[in-house]
Amino acid sequence: MAPFTVLIPARLASTRLPNKPLAALGDAPMVVRVAQRALKSQARRTVVACDSPQILEACAAHGVEAILTRDDHASGSDRLAEACALLGLDGEDLVVNVQGDEPLIDPPLIDAVAGLLHAAPAASMSTAAHAIDSVDDLRNPNVVKVVCDTQGYALYFSRAPIPWWRDGNAGGVPSLPVAPAPLRHVGIYGYRAGFLRRFPGLPPAPIEQTEALEQLRAMWHGHRIAVHVTDHAPGPGVDTAQDLERVRQLF
């Protein structure tokens, strides 16, 4: 396994669930739980990139490394770019972005995303996906789909049902296509640090703005994204108060 660093962006100003990184899961805040999972991966270093002293203090209290970044970043990738600069990561250094609201992230999935990027020198990024097994998920615009080429690079990401099964979908989306199986995108990303530091400076792409999917900016500008297809769905993330209660039951 090539050396890599896990970065976990965390901000207090969550729209749907304020102070989400500090929400208690058992005897530790959520951002700490995410870091504890990442520490079980093969990463050489796990760092929380946060926007507030409160998160910094909570991490320190549980022995988790954290750095303070600006509080006015427009996106998580902007925060990660600053974190790379603060940590001196650049060039071909590998970084895996684990979202700060994924306290049940599977450590081997982190390793797989990092390993795939190391093995795919033509890619600037890597990510993950798994087969969709529900028509409701295929229809759901909050479930992001990805279509890959024969080498496992992403061709496109969309909130729409893709690939579009012309004959089977004539009446809407009555059933799942048999082949290729539609893939649900999993929001974990590997980056080459040099690309990540440049990424916020790339002009936003029209397709990125249409789909509200930031990864399309990379593809619009000619960067390739390698996709690891996992056999099972990851544990639930936390976006809402209902999600938080469901995950709390597991702790």
C-alpha positions in Angstrom: 0.0 0.0 0.0 1.4 3.4 -1.0 1.5 6.0 1.8 -1.5 8.2 2.0 -3.1 10.8 4.3 -6.8 10.9 5.3 -8.3 14.4 5.6 -11.7 14.9 7.2 -13.3 18.3 6.5 -15.6 19.5 9.3 -17.6 22.7 9.7 -20.1 23.8 12.3 -22.4 25.6 9.9 -24.3 22.7 8.5 -27.7 23.8 7.0 -29.8 20.8 7.9 -28.1 19.8 11.1 -26.3 22.7 12.9 -23.2 21.7 14.9 -23.2 18.3 13.2 -19.5 17.5 13.8 -20.0 17.8 17.5 -23.2 15.7 17.7 -22.7 13.0 20.3 -22.4 9.4 19.3 -22.0 7.5 22.5 -19.2 9.2 24.5 -17.6 11.0 21.5 -18.6 13.6 19.0 -19.3 12.4 15.4 -16.2 13.9 13.9 -14.1 11.9 16.4 -16.0 8.8 15.5 -15.2 9.3 11.8 -11.5 9.8 12.6 -11.5 6.7 14.8 -12.7 4.7 11.8 -10.2 6.3 9.5 -7.4 5.4 12.0 -8.2 1.8 11.5 -7.3 2.1 7.8 -3.7 1.9 6.5 -3.3 5.7 6.3 0.0 7.0 7.6 -1.8 10.0 9.1 -5.4 11.1 9.8 -6.2 14.8 10.2 -9.5 16.7 10.7 -9.5 20.0 8.8 -12.0 22.1 10.7 -13.4 25.6 10.7 -13.8 26.3 14.5 -11.8 26.1 17.7 -14.7 24.0 19.2 -14.0 21.1 16.8 -10.3 21.5 17.3 -10.7 21.2 21.1 -13.1 18.2 20.8 -10.5 16.4 18.6 -7.7 17.2 21.0 -9.7 15.9 23.9 -9.9 12.5 22.2 -6.4 12.3 20.8 -7.3 13.1 17.2 -5.1 15.3 15.1 -6.8 18.4 13.8 -5.9 21.7 12.1 -7.8 24.9 11.9 -8.7 26.2 8.5 -10.5 29.3 7.3 -14.2 29.6 8.1 -15.3 31.1 4.8 -14.5 28.2 2.4 -17.3 27.7 -0.2 -16.8 23.9 -0.3 -15.1 21.0 1.3 -12.5 20.7 -1.5 -11.5 24.3 -0.8 -10.9 23.4 2.8 -9.0 20.3 1.8 -6.8 22.4 -0.5 -5.9 24.7 2.4 -5.2 21.6 4.6 -2.8 20.2 2.0 -0.9 23.5 2.0 -0.8 23.6 5.8 0.5 20.0 5.9 3.0 20.4 3.1 1.3 17.9 0.9 1.8 18.4 -2.9 2.6 16.7 -6.1 1.9 12.9 -6.1 1.2 12.7 -2.4 -2.1 10.7 -2.0 -5.0 12.1 0.0 -8.3 10.5 0.8 -11.2 12.7 1.7 -13.5 11.0 4.2 -16.6 13.0 4.8 -17.1 14.2 8.4 -20.6 12.8 8.6 -19.7 9.2 7.9 -19.1 7.7 11.3 -19.6 4.1 10.0 -17.1 4.4 7.1 -15.5 1.0 6.3 -11.7 1.3 6.8 -11.0 -1.2 3.9 -13.0 1.1 1.6 -10.6 3.9 2.5 -7.6 1.7 1.7 -9.2 0.6 -1.6 -9.8 4.2 -2.8 -6.2 5.1 -2.0 -4.8 1.9 -3.6 -6.8 2.4 -6.8 -5.5 5.9 -7.3 -1.9 4.8 -6.7 -2.5 2.0 -9.4 -4.1 4.4 -11.9 -1.4 7.0 -12.9 -3.7 8.5 -15.5 -6.2 9.5 -12.8 -6.2 12.7 -10.8 -8.9 11.4 -8.5 -10.5 8.1 -7.3 -13.8 7.3 -5.7 -16.2 4.4 -5.1 -19.5 3.0 -6.1 -21.8 0.0 -5.6 -24.6 -1.6 -7.5 -28.1 -0.2 -7.1 -30.6 -2.8 -6.1 -33.7 -0.6 -5.8 -35.8 1.1 -8.4 -36.6 3.8 -5.8 -32.8 4.6 -5.5 -32.5 4.7 -9.3 -35.2 7.3 -9.5 -34.1 9.3 -6.5 -32.2 12.5 -7.5 -30.5 12.5 -4.1 -28.8 9.2 -5.0 -26.0 10.1 -7.4 -25.2 7.6 -10.1 -22.0 7.0 -12.1 -21.3 5.2 -15.4 -17.8 3.8 -16.0 -15.8 2.7 -19.0 -14.1 -0.6 -19.5 -11.0 0.5 -17.5 -13.1 1.6 -14.5 -12.8 5.3 -15.2 -15.9 7.5 -14.7 -17.7 8.5 -17.9 -20.3 10.7 -16.1 -22.0 11.3 -12.8 -25.7 12.3 -12.6 -28.7 12.6 -10.4 -30.8 11.1 -13.2 -31.2 7.4 -13.8 -28.2 6.4 -15.8 -27.5 4.4 -17.9 -30.9 5.0 -19.4 -32.5 1.7 -20.5 -34.3 2.8 -23.6 -36.9 0.0 -24.0 -37.4 -0.9 -20.3 -37.8 2.7 -19.3 -40.3 3.7 -21.9 -43.0 4.0 -19.3 -40.9 5.7 -16.6 -38.5 3.6 -14.6 -40.5 0.4 -13.9 -37.5 -1.9 -13.3 -33.8 -2.0 -13.0 -31.7 -2.7 -16.1 -30.0 -6.0 -16.1 -26.7 -4.9 -17.7 -24.8 -2.9 -17.0 -26.0 -2.7 -13.4 -26.6 1.0 -12.4 -24.0 2.2 -9.9 -24.6 4.4 -6.9 -21.7 6.8 -6.2 -20.2 6.7 -2.7 -19.0 10.1 -1.5 -15.4 9.2 -0.7 -12.6 10.7 -2.8 -8.9 10.0 -3.4 -6.8 12.9 -4.8 -3.3 13.5 -5.9 -2.4 16.4 -3.6 -1.0 18.6 -6.4 -4.3 18.4 -8.3 -6.3 19.0 -5.1 -4.4 22.2 -4.4 -5.2 23.4 -8.0 -8.8 22.2 -8.1 -10.5 25.2 -6.4 -8.9 27.5 -9.0 -10.5 25.7 -11.9 -13.5 27.5 -13.4 -16.9 25.9 -12.4 -18.3 23.8 -15.2 -21.8 24.2 -16.7 -22.6 20.5 -16.1 -21.4 20.8 -12.5 -23.8 23.7 -11.9 -26.7 21.8 -13.7 -26.2 18.6 -11.7 -24.9 20.3 -8.5 -22.0 17.8 -8.5 -18.6 19.2 -7.9 -16.7 16.2 -9.3 -18.0 17.0 -12.8 -15.7 20.1 -12.7 -12.7 17.8 -12.7 -14.0 15.8 -15.7 -15.1 18.9 -17.6 -11.4 20.1 -17.4 -10.1 16.7 -18.7 -9.2 15.0 -15.4 -10.0 11.3 -15.0 -11.6 9.7 -12.0 -11.0 6.0 -11.3 -13.9 4.2 -9.6 -13.6 1.3 -7.1 -16.8 -0.8 -7.3 -17.5 -2.3 -3.9 -19.7 -5.3 -3.2 -21.8 -3.7 -0.5 -23.2 -0.4 0.5 -21.4 1.7 3.1 -23.0 2.4 6.5 -25.4 5.2 6.7 -24.2 8.8 6.8 -25.7 11.6 8.8 -27.5 14.5 6.9 -30.6 15.0 9.0 -31.8 14.7 12.6 -33.5 11.4 11.7 -30.2 10.1 10.3 -28.5 11.0 13.5 -31.0 9.1 15.7 -30.7 6.1 13.5 -26.9 6.1 13.7 -27.1 6.7 17.5 -28.9 3.4 17.9 -25.9 1.7 16.5 -23.6 3.2 19.1 
